[in-house]
Amino acid sequence: MKNLNIFYWITTGLVLFFLLPGSIMNIMQTEDWLEVFKQLGYPSYLLPFLGMAKISGCIVILIPNLRRLKEWAYAGLVFDIVGAIYSAFMAGPFDPRVLFMILPLSAILGSYFFWHKKIGT
């Protein structure tokens, strides 16, 4: 049980490490993110919405006893990352930096897996 908790908190910490800094920059609408959204063809008004959604999801996965909401939060974070990967592939020529997105996706899936093991379902 102790190892399970350790793995859960490591993967959850990695989720926060990968998603929170970008979320804050989304909310602030930094020039880098505005340029990315311009290249992808998305309107800039989506940036603060996505940033708040990611921060909300990260907060929810940290709060115990919110099982149903936590399921939604994990799903939303996965949709965000998968959508980002898909958008990058569809927007232009292959960029190997997109493969980096496998790391946050793996962290989210790992955290979700260990959370389920931890709660016994």
C-alpha angles and dihedrals in degrees: 000000000000092000090048091055091047092052091045093053093044093053092042090050089052090052089055092044092054100039110033100063092049091045092056091048089049091054091047090048094224119198092250093056093043088055092049091051091047091053091049092048095241124138115253093233088075092066099078091042093053091044093053091044091053093046090048091050091050092050092049094052088055096053114085124224097031096110101158095040090046090055089054092047093053090047092050093050091050091049089050094053095041089048091051091051092047093047092051092051093047097043098066148317119342113282114194090213087074088070087069087073088073088075098062090040090053091048092052093048091046093050090049092049094049092044090056091047089049095052091043102243 
